[in-house]
Amino acid sequence: MLRKIRLTLAVLFFAAITALFLDFTGTAHAWLGLTAKVQFLPALLALNVAVVAVLLLLTLLLGRVYCSVICPMGVMQDIISWFSARRKKKRHRFSYSPEKKVLRYGVFGLFVAAMLAGLGSVVALLAPYNSYGRIAANLFAPVYRWGNNLLALIAERADSYAFYHTDVWLKSVPTFVIAVGTLIIIGVLAWRNGRTYCNTICPVGTLLGFFSRFSLLRPVIDTSKCRDCGLCSHGCKAACIDFKNHRIDYSRCVACMDCLDACRQDALHLKCRLGKHAAPDKADAGTPKPSEGADGSRRAFLTLTATLATASVVKAQKKKVDGGLAVIEDKKKPERATPIVPPGAMSAQHFAQHCTGCQLCVSACPNDVLRPSESLSTLMQPEMSYERGYCRPECTRCSEVCPAGAILPISIADKSSTRIGHAVWVRKNCVPLTDGVECGNCARHCPSGAILMVPSDSNDDESVKIPVVNAARCIGCGACENLCPARPFSAIYVEGHDVHSVM
């Protein structure tokens, strides 16, 4: 019964989080956005003390339930492992293996050091939710959108508009390659050995594993009933049950309850560690004993807690055709001295420190403005670029979906007055000067009235007009850059601001 409840909750969480990355209409986030906000690392970076406290208390009560129910990467591994078990004679293919302490805590130390040093790219590579987000956004979402476009084509033939076409394009080659590599590595590990990633590499699993050593409810082996058949150990995807010595490593147990169902002798039960039926010492390998150095464990507990507190504080694109006669050359991204981060991020530093690179805002952006950075220092963290669209003043979608506090909630009124950058005019690219024709596209579409068209020759009022930018009024939305007809580089582009300001 417990296993069925766990499986049901895991499927619901996994489906909800996946839907957030697949949805391009904005409706899923209104109903399912909470499932992203309760992920451990985003909650930690957002300083969401309530969520972090609940997850830690849940771990102290039931063990690593977070890993087997809430974490999408953990559930994905279980799905892959389940398919692997469908093979003949592969259902009971696991075996106990000792804990790889050096690897586990070495990766965890690297993760904490990267957080404290502000190395968001390293944090994004190691954290489980972010890794799954990249896989869903870069691999699952395109397939989903292609399916939607097929339905839109079929519906159009039937004079129906129940579906509408959406662009599918490669936002970042490095991020796509990393997503593919992550899926292959974790997929192979899960196919062969179940939860290897969770118990050797995942820093969140290592942290929660330390707390789960002290969990109150845990599976316990009744030595009087155990016949040493090994079914529990061979079915344990966490490889944490040593049936020969009747011991369970609770730091690696993910509370999947599979062992309870596998035991045919009724020798495994969920029991309270502090009750009168508490587990005997030999079955409790995960809990330190006084003879094994309780003082050292307490020091390690306090050190890990302090570390946690410190860490939390501190292009295959379609060509467009002009009137069916001439191919319009695609725009190229300008070289910006300062990258542009979304309204609500407050500053580039705040954004870099809190962003996990999960790609949720990239998937949710309806204007195709956000894309993963290809810069080494901010690799996979979103940045803004206006080749395919511009940041519409009435849209606040990215601030609504960000679970890590990298993009804080912002109202439409506040966004319209927040300066995230300023427009810069490039004289040599401007159509009135290169082609001798009137344009003014940038001025007509500027929502803040920051661009004025003036005669190119101050002594001749009849000369072609060129844009002049009032940087004090410009909010950096990119409408001018996106709608400029100059190719391949716009005659006007946006430079980002390190610190956002309000007009």
HELIX and SHEET records of a PDB file:
HELIX    1   1 LEU A    2  LEU A   22  1                                  21    
HELIX    2   2 THR A   27  LEU A   32  1                                   6    
HELIX    3   3 LEU A   34  LYS A   37  1                                   4    
HELIX    4   4 PHE A   40  LEU A   45  1                                   6    
HELIX    5   5 VAL A   49  LEU A   62  1                                  14    
HELIX    6   6 VAL A   65  VAL A   65  1                                   1    
HELIX    7   7 TYR A   66  ILE A   70  3                                   5    
HELIX    8   8 PRO A   72  ALA A   85  1                                  14    
HELIX    9   9 LYS A  101  ALA A  117  1                                  17    
HELIX   10  10 GLY A  120  LEU A  126  1                                   7    
HELIX   11  11 PRO A  128  ILE A  135  1                                   8    
HELIX   12  12 ALA A  136  PHE A  140  3                                   5    
HELIX   13  13 ALA A  141  ARG A  157  1                                  17    
HELIX   14  14 VAL A  173  ASN A  193  1                                  21    
HELIX   15  15 THR A  196  THR A  200  1                                   5    
HELIX   16  16 PRO A  203  SER A  212  1                                  10    
HELIX   17  17 LEU A  231  HIS A  234  1                                   4    
HELIX   18  18 ASP A  258  ALA A  262  1                                   5    
HELIX   19  19 ASP A  281  ALA A  283  5                                   3    
HELIX   20  20 PRO A  290  GLU A  292  5                                   3    
HELIX   21  21 ALA A  294  VAL A  313  1                                  20    
HELIX   22  22 ALA A  348  HIS A  354  1                                   7    
HELIX   23  23 LEU A  360  ALA A  364  1                                   5    
HELIX   24  24 LEU A  376  THR A  378  5                                   3    
HELIX   25  25 ARG A  397  VAL A  401  1                                   5    
HELIX   26  26 ILE A  412  SER A  416  1                                   5    
HELIX   27  27 ARG A  427  ASN A  429  5                                   3    
HELIX   28  28 VAL A  431  THR A  434  1                                   4    
HELIX   29  29 ASN A  441  HIS A  445  1                                   5    
HELIX   30  30 ALA A  479  LEU A  483  1                                   5    
SHEET    1   A 2 LEU A 217  ILE A 221  0                                        
SHEET    2   A 2 LEU A 268  CYS A 272 -1                                        
SHEET    1   B 2 ILE A 241  ASP A 242  0                                        
SHEET    2   B 2 ARG A 247  ILE A 248 -1                                        
SHEET    1   C 2 LYS A 320  ASP A 322  0                                        
SHEET    2   C 2 ALA A 326  ILE A 328 -1                                        
SHEET    1   D 2 LEU A 370  PRO A 372  0                                        
SHEET    2   D 2 PRO A 382  MET A 384 -1                                        
SHEET    1   E 2 THR A 418  TRP A 425  0                                        
SHEET    2   E 2 ILE A 492  VAL A 502 -1                                        
SHEET    1   F 2 ILE A 451  ASP A 457  0                                        
SHEET    2   F 2 ASP A 460  VAL A 469 -1                                        
END                                                                             
